[in-house]
């Protein structure tokens, strides 16, 4: 491995570690990102940490005002509703298209993976990948790029918080199962309707969860 490849790999690993701290709430929404402390924690130089933070900025997960420290983005409730409304429309269409074009073997594999999660033969986070797999199988590169690249990490953070509410994970599984069954039946209209309803419920759950945690993200906050 060349020095450039090694540096790139280290920067990628550092990015994943920092993202996981944000995902799990160890670096809270709105919290400062201390590059020196992170470099010491991960036993790396400031370079990979700086690159990772710049990438997080590019993904709109971290903001940095002039002469200010970097901090994790803190969305208002209005921002969240607008993002999830966009997600509802785009993922609904992705489901419709995937139901029409996704190969039978890929749909069967998706269904089998869901069953494995239910039996606890596979890790629960695989359920979260269903949205990405549908986006990749919808045969629309612009939808795929939006959901798997542009908004993926931001959505993953808030999807994680939505799924943290007691009882929500089990309900989400049942909703995923119904969506995949509709896709297997090649019923694009039903698949789209089920996905839109699934995301709409997730939006309400997320706002309730954030309200319970007393985070400044209620609908209209900061608007």
C-alpha positions in Angstrom: 0.0 0.0 0.0 1.4 3.4 -0.9 1.6 6.3 1.5 -1.3 8.0 -0.3 -3.5 4.9 -0.1 -2.7 4.5 3.6 -3.5 8.2 4.3 -6.8 7.8 2.4 -7.7 4.7 4.3 -6.9 6.4 7.7 -9.0 9.4 6.7 -11.9 7.1 5.8 -11.7 5.2 9.1 -11.5 8.5 11.0 -14.6 9.8 9.2 -16.5 6.6 10.1 -15.5 6.9 13.8 -16.5 10.5 14.1 -19.8 9.8 12.2 -20.6 7.0 14.7 -20.0 9.4 17.6 -22.6 11.7 16.1 -24.9 8.9 15.2 -24.9 7.5 18.8 -25.2 11.0 20.3 -21.8 11.0 22.0 -21.2 14.2 20.0 -24.7 15.7 20.4 -26.6 17.6 17.8 -25.3 21.2 18.0 -22.2 20.0 19.9 -18.7 21.2 19.1 -16.3 19.0 17.2 -12.9 19.2 19.0 -10.3 18.1 16.4 -7.4 18.0 18.9 -9.4 15.7 21.3 -10.5 13.5 18.5 -7.0 13.1 17.1 -5.8 12.1 20.6 -8.7 9.7 21.1 -8.1 7.9 17.8 -4.3 8.1 18.1 -3.9 9.8 14.8 -2.5 13.2 13.6 -4.7 16.2 13.1 -4.6 15.7 9.3 -7.0 12.7 9.0 -9.3 14.3 11.5 -9.3 17.6 9.6 -10.1 15.7 6.4 -12.9 13.8 8.1 -14.5 17.0 9.4 -14.2 18.7 6.0 -16.1 15.7 4.5 -18.7 16.0 7.2 -19.1 19.7 6.3 -19.5 18.7 2.6 -22.3 16.3 3.7 -23.9 19.2 5.7 -23.5 17.3 9.0 -21.1 19.8 10.4 -21.1 23.6 10.1 -18.2 26.0 10.7 -18.7 29.8 10.9 -15.7 32.0 10.2 -13.3 32.0 13.2 -15.6 29.5 15.0 -15.1 25.9 15.9 -16.9 23.2 13.9 -20.2 21.9 15.4 -22.7 19.3 14.5 -25.7 20.5 12.6 -28.8 21.2 14.6 -31.9 21.2 12.5 -35.2 22.9 13.5 -38.4 20.9 13.5 -39.4 22.7 10.3 -36.2 21.6 8.6 -36.8 18.0 9.6 -40.4 18.0 8.4 -39.3 19.4 5.0 -36.5 16.9 4.7 -38.7 14.0 5.6 -41.4 15.3 3.2 -38.8 15.2 0.5 -37.8 11.7 1.6 -41.4 10.6 1.6 -41.9 11.7 -2.0 -38.6 10.4 -3.4 -38.5 7.1 -1.5 -42.2 6.5 -2.4 -41.3 6.8 -6.1 -38.2 4.7 -5.6 -40.4 1.9 -4.3 -42.8 2.2 -7.2 -39.9 2.0 -9.7 -38.1 -0.8 -7.9 -41.4 -2.8 -7.8 -41.5 -2.5 -11.6 -37.8 -3.0 -12.4 -35.9 -4.7 -9.6 -34.9 -8.3 -10.6 -36.8 -11.1 -8.9 -33.6 -12.5 -7.3 -32.8 -9.1 -5.7 -36.4 -8.8 -4.3 -36.2 -12.4 -3.0 -32.9 -11.7 -1.3 -34.3 -8.5 0.3 -37.2 -10.5 1.6 -34.9 -13.3 2.9 -32.7 -10.7 4.7 -35.7 -9.2 6.4 -36.7 -12.7 7.6 -33.2 -13.3 8.9 -33.4 -10.0 10.9 -36.7 -11.1 12.4 -35.1 -14.4 13.4 -32.0 -12.5 14.8 -29.8 -14.3 12.4 -28.6 -10.9 11.0 -27.7 -7.6 12.7 -30.6 -5.2 13.2 -28.8 -2.3 11.3 -29.3 -4.3 8.1 -33.0 -3.2 8.3 -31.8 0.3 7.9 -30.1 -0.6 4.6 -33.4 -1.6 3.1 -34.0 2.0 2.1 -30.6 2.2 0.4 -31.1 -1.1 -1.4 -34.5 0.0 -2.7 -32.9 3.3 -3.9 -30.2 1.4 -5.7 -32.7 -1.0 -7.2 -35.1 1.6 -8.6 -33.1 2.1 -11.8 -33.0 5.9 -11.4 -29.5 7.2 -10.9 -30.6 10.7 -9.7 -32.8 9.1 -7.0 -30.0 6.8 -6.0 -27.5 9.6 -5.7 -29.9 11.7 -3.6 -30.7 8.9 -1.2 -27.5 7.0 -1.1 -25.0 9.9 -1.2 -26.4 13.4 -0.8 -28.8 12.8 2.1 -27.8 9.4 3.3 -25.8 10.3 6.4 -28.2 13.0 7.5 -31.2 10.7 7.1 -29.4 7.9 8.9 -28.8 10.1 12.0 -32.5 11.0 12.3 -33.7 7.6 11.3 -31.6 6.2 14.1 -33.3 8.6 16.6 -36.8 7.7 15.2 -36.0 4.0 15.7 -34.9 4.6 19.3 -38.5 5.1 20.6 -39.7 2.0 22.4 -41.8 -0.2 20.2 -40.9 1.7 17.0 -38.3 -0.8 15.7 -40.8 -3.7 15.7 -43.4 -1.6 13.9 -40.9 -0.4 11.4 -40.0 -4.0 10.7 -43.6 -4.9 10.0 -43.9 -1.9 7.7 -40.7 -2.9 5.8 -42.1 -6.4 5.4 -45.4 -5.1 3.9 -43.5 -2.8 1.5 -41.2 -5.7 0.3 -44.2 -8.0 -0.1 -45.9 -5.4 -2.3 -42.8 -5.1 -4.3 -42.6 -8.8 -4.7 -46.1 -8.8 -6.0 -45.0 -6.1 -8.5 -47.7 -3.7 -7.1 -45.9 -0.4 -7.5 -48.8 1.7 -6.5 -49.3 -0.2 -3.2 -45.5 -0.2 -2.5 -45.3 3.6 -3.0 -48.3 4.1 -0.7 -46.9 1.9 2.0 -43.5 3.6 1.9 -45.0 7.0 2.1 -47.1 6.0 5.1 -44.1 4.4 6.7 -42.0 7.6 6.4 -44.9 9.7 7.5 -45.2 7.7 10.7 -41.4 7.9 11.2 -41.6 11.7 10.9 -44.2 11.9 13.6 -42.3 9.5 15.8 -39.1 11.4 15.4 -40.6 14.8 16.3 -42.3 13.1 19.4 -38.9 11.6 20.4 -37.1 14.8 20.1 -39.8 16.6 22.1 -39.5 13.9 24.8 -35.7 14.5 24.9 -36.4 18.3 25.2 -34.1 18.9 22.2 -34.7 22.3 20.4 -36.0 20.7 17.3 -39.8 21.0 17.7 -41.9 21.9 14.7 -41.4 25.6 14.1 -38.4 26.0 16.4 -36.0 28.5 14.9 -38.5 29.4 12.1 
